[in-house]
Amino acid sequence: MSNLTIGDMVGTFQTQRLTRQLKAELTRLSTELTTGVRENTASKMTGDFGPIAGIERTLKALDAYRTATSEAAIVTDTVQLSLEYIQTTNQELVPGLLQASSARNSTLIQTSAIDAEQKFASVVSHLNTRLADRTLMAGAATDGPALAGADTIMAALVAGTSGATTAADVSTAVDAWFDAPGGGFETLGYLGSTSGMGLTRIGDGDLVRQPVRADDQALRDVMKSYAKSALIAEGVLTGDVDEQAALTKIAAEGLLTADGALTTLRAQVGAQQARIEDISVQNAAERSALEIARADLIGADPYDTATELEAVYGQIETLYTVTARIAQLNFTDYM
């Protein structure tokens, strides 16, 4: 019987080819174990890529919705915080105004007026809140402030009440400035758009819009109540303590009345926050379901992949051992 042998060169080529095959298999299995996706999806899909293409397209859309939902949540949360600050500030100011008006003490009235003026400036600043270079309460005009500066508004109100001699006259003039169509507030005070901020798509068929603008009537009522007291610090009704006390009381009562409307406004924002959260949860659930479906279609079983990887590793180790042994052979050992 004759023996079939191969030359050293052929043996070397066979060893190199087997090494490359095993290394390629090792790389493939390592990638599949890491990503959880088969490298050769065609064999699993039997040529029909329609289902997986649909899943991938929906997952990309959900990625976009997740970003939009996060941005919408940040916007509504920021607006809610601003409104919370304004309402808290109102509630802190009212007791001092009521005390000053009932005491009819010039010093107390002046002190509460200065406090109201400072808080008015802070309220205007919060209504001009910007996020990511967008003004949140200016409607569609997100590139500029929602309101003119507090100093500008107060200067206009001082000019508009210069001839008033009673608290009622001052109150009426301030109300007209803030509420009259085409009046001072609409032409000078509010710088935003009368159209709402653009809609944001956060889901399939789900659109949301930040619902608050700085020209909302509830916010006008808050600002004009601050302004009525703050005008005393600007010299309105100077020397008439009784009328100043009456105006301070009107301002306090205005803030108390505005509190209910402000609560309603905050409730609207809260409803928007809840809706965004619900849609976010729905999108996350849909994403999880699609990822499971994708894994069923093209996923690599981690246990099977790990087992195959261990087997290939053993083969490579055996190949290196055998190769090393052959390399140590000499003619005497072979004979």
SULRA-V764408 format. One record per residue. N is the residue number from 1. PHI is phi in degrees with one decimal (none if undefined). Layout:
# SULRA-V764408
n:N phi:PHI
n:N phi:PHI
This chain:
# SULRA-V764408
n:1 phi:none
n:2 phi:-93.3
n:3 phi:-100.2
n:4 phi:-95.9
n:5 phi:-121.6
n:6 phi:-122.8
n:7 phi:-75.6
n:8 phi:-62.5
n:9 phi:-64.8
n:10 phi:-63.3
n:11 phi:-62.8
n:12 phi:-64.5
n:13 phi:-62.9
n:14 phi:-63.3
n:15 phi:-64.0
n:16 phi:-64.9
n:17 phi:-64.7
n:18 phi:-65.8
n:19 phi:-63.4
n:20 phi:-63.9
n:21 phi:-62.5
n:22 phi:-67.8
n:23 phi:-65.3
n:24 phi:-62.2
n:25 phi:-65.3
n:26 phi:-64.1
n:27 phi:-63.7
n:28 phi:-60.8
n:29 phi:-67.1
n:30 phi:-62.7
n:31 phi:-63.8
n:32 phi:-63.8
n:33 phi:-67.7
n:34 phi:-75.0
n:35 phi:-87.1
n:36 phi:76.9
n:37 phi:-122.9
n:38 phi:-65.5
n:39 phi:-72.7
n:40 phi:-100.0
n:41 phi:-75.3
n:42 phi:-60.3
n:43 phi:-65.5
n:44 phi:-77.9
n:45 phi:-87.6
n:46 phi:49.9
n:47 phi:84.5
n:48 phi:-99.2
n:49 phi:-96.4
n:50 phi:-56.8
n:51 phi:-60.6
n:52 phi:-70.1
n:53 phi:-64.9
n:54 phi:-63.8
n:55 phi:-65.6
n:56 phi:-63.0
n:57 phi:-64.1
n:58 phi:-66.5
n:59 phi:-63.8
n:60 phi:-65.5
n:61 phi:-63.7
n:62 phi:-66.6
n:63 phi:-62.2
n:64 phi:-65.6
n:65 phi:-64.0
n:66 phi:-63.4
n:67 phi:-64.6
n:68 phi:-64.3
n:69 phi:-65.5
n:70 phi:-62.6
n:71 phi:-65.0
n:72 phi:-63.5
n:73 phi:-65.2
n:74 phi:-63.7
n:75 phi:-62.3
n:76 phi:-66.3
n:77 phi:-63.5
n:78 phi:-65.7
n:79 phi:-62.4
n:80 phi:-62.1
n:81 phi:-64.2
n:82 phi:-64.8
n:83 phi:-66.3
n:84 phi:-63.0
n:85 phi:-60.4
n:86 phi:-62.8
n:87 phi:-65.9
n:88 phi:-63.7
n:89 phi:-62.6
n:90 phi:-56.9
n:91 phi:-65.4
n:92 phi:-75.4
n:93 phi:-81.0
n:94 phi:-55.4
n:95 phi:-57.1
n:96 phi:-65.7
n:97 phi:-65.4
n:98 phi:-65.1
n:99 phi:-64.7
n:100 phi:-65.2
n:101 phi:-69.7
n:102 phi:-75.1
n:103 phi:-73.7
n:104 phi:52.3
n:105 phi:-101.7
n:106 phi:-57.8
n:107 phi:-65.5
n:108 phi:-63.6
n:109 phi:-63.3
n:110 phi:-65.8
n:111 phi:-63.5
n:112 phi:-66.5
n:113 phi:-66.7
n:114 phi:-63.3
n:115 phi:-61.4
n:116 phi:-63.0
n:117 phi:-65.3
n:118 phi:-64.9
n:119 phi:-69.0
n:120 phi:-60.4
n:121 phi:-61.2
n:122 phi:-68.0
n:123 phi:-63.0
n:124 phi:-59.0
n:125 phi:-61.5
n:126 phi:-69.3
n:127 phi:-73.9
n:128 phi:-96.4
n:129 phi:-54.1
n:130 phi:-117.9
n:131 phi:-143.2
n:132 phi:52.5
n:133 phi:64.7
n:134 phi:-126.3
n:135 phi:-79.6
n:136 phi:-85.6
n:137 phi:-118.8
n:138 phi:-110.3
n:139 phi:66.0
n:140 phi:-71.2
n:141 phi:-85.6
n:142 phi:-80.6
n:143 phi:-90.5
n:144 phi:-137.5
n:145 phi:-67.0
n:146 phi:-77.6
n:147 phi:-128.0
n:148 phi:-67.3
n:149 phi:-62.9
n:150 phi:-57.7
n:151 phi:-63.0
n:152 phi:-64.8
n:153 phi:-64.7
n:154 phi:-63.7
n:155 phi:-62.8
n:156 phi:-65.9
n:157 phi:-70.6
n:158 phi:-61.1
n:159 phi:-65.4
n:160 phi:-75.1
n:161 phi:-115.0
n:162 phi:-62.7
n:163 phi:-96.6
n:164 phi:-76.0
n:165 phi:-119.3
n:166 phi:-130.8
n:167 phi:-61.1
n:168 phi:-62.9
n:169 phi:-63.4
n:170 phi:-62.6
n:171 phi:-60.9
n:172 phi:-64.2
n:173 phi:-65.7
n:174 phi:-66.0
n:175 phi:-58.5
n:176 phi:-64.3
n:177 phi:-61.6
n:178 phi:-83.1
n:179 phi:-105.3
n:180 phi:-65.9
n:181 phi:-58.8
n:182 phi:72.7
n:183 phi:-80.3
n:184 phi:-58.9
n:185 phi:-65.1
n:186 phi:-73.7
n:187 phi:-96.6
n:188 phi:-122.4
n:189 phi:-76.7
n:190 phi:-91.1
n:191 phi:-106.0
n:192 phi:-82.6
n:193 phi:-97.5
n:194 phi:-82.5
n:195 phi:-93.1
n:196 phi:-71.9
n:197 phi:-59.8
n:198 phi:-59.0
n:199 phi:-71.5
n:200 phi:-118.9
n:201 phi:-84.9
n:202 phi:-117.1
n:203 phi:-172.7
n:204 phi:-69.1
n:205 phi:85.2
n:206 phi:-106.9
n:207 phi:-122.9
n:208 phi:-133.0
n:209 phi:-142.4
n:210 phi:-63.4
n:211 phi:-87.2
n:212 phi:-108.0
n:213 phi:-122.7
n:214 phi:-69.6
n:215 phi:-94.1
n:216 phi:-58.1
n:217 phi:-60.0
n:218 phi:-61.8
n:219 phi:-77.4
n:220 phi:-62.0
n:221 phi:-62.0
n:222 phi:-64.8
n:223 phi:-64.2
n:224 phi:-70.8
n:225 phi:-70.1
n:226 phi:-59.5
n:227 phi:-63.0
n:228 phi:-60.9
n:229 phi:-74.9
n:230 phi:-63.0
n:231 phi:-62.0
n:232 phi:-63.4
n:233 phi:-67.5
n:234 phi:-91.2
n:235 phi:102.1
n:236 phi:-70.7
n:237 phi:60.1
n:238 phi:-58.1
n:239 phi:89.1
n:240 phi:-113.4
n:241 phi:-62.2
n:242 phi:-62.2
n:243 phi:-70.4
n:244 phi:-64.2
n:245 phi:-63.8
n:246 phi:-64.3
n:247 phi:-66.9
n:248 phi:-62.0
n:249 phi:-65.7
n:250 phi:-58.9
n:251 phi:-63.3
n:252 phi:-64.0
n:253 phi:-65.5
n:254 phi:-63.4
n:255 phi:-66.3
n:256 phi:-63.4
n:257 phi:-67.6
n:258 phi:-68.9
n:259 phi:-60.6
n:260 phi:-64.8
n:261 phi:-65.3
n:262 phi:-67.3
n:263 phi:-63.0
n:264 phi:-62.3
n:265 phi:-63.2
n:266 phi:-65.5
n:267 phi:-65.0
n:268 phi:-63.0
n:269 phi:-65.1
n:270 phi:-62.1
n:271 phi:-63.2
n:272 phi:-65.9
n:273 phi:-60.2
n:274 phi:-64.1
n:275 phi:-64.3
n:276 phi:-61.7
n:277 phi:-64.1
n:278 phi:-61.8
n:279 phi:-66.9
n:280 phi:-61.2
n:281 phi:-65.4
n:282 phi:-61.4
n:283 phi:-62.6
n:284 phi:-65.3
n:285 phi:-65.3
n:286 phi:-64.0
n:287 phi:-63.0
n:288 phi:-61.2
n:289 phi:-63.9
n:290 phi:-68.5
n:291 phi:-65.2
n:292 phi:-66.3
n:293 phi:-63.7
n:294 phi:-63.9
n:295 phi:-63.3
n:296 phi:-65.2
n:297 phi:-81.5
n:298 phi:-128.6
n:299 phi:-73.8
n:300 phi:-103.6
n:301 phi:-64.1
n:302 phi:-63.7
n:303 phi:-69.8
n:304 phi:-63.1
n:305 phi:-63.6
n:306 phi:-63.9
n:307 phi:-64.4
n:308 phi:-63.2
n:309 phi:-62.9
n:310 phi:-65.2
n:311 phi:-65.0
n:312 phi:-64.4
n:313 phi:-59.6
n:314 phi:-64.7
n:315 phi:-64.8
n:316 phi:-63.1
n:317 phi:-63.4
n:318 phi:-64.0
n:319 phi:-59.9
n:320 phi:-64.2
n:321 phi:-64.6
n:322 phi:-64.4
n:323 phi:-61.5
n:324 phi:-63.0
n:325 phi:-63.0
n:326 phi:-63.0
n:327 phi:-64.7
n:328 phi:-88.1
n:329 phi:-70.1
n:330 phi:-125.1
n:331 phi:-61.9
n:332 phi:-65.3
n:333 phi:-63.8
n:334 phi:-64.0
n:335 phi:-68.5
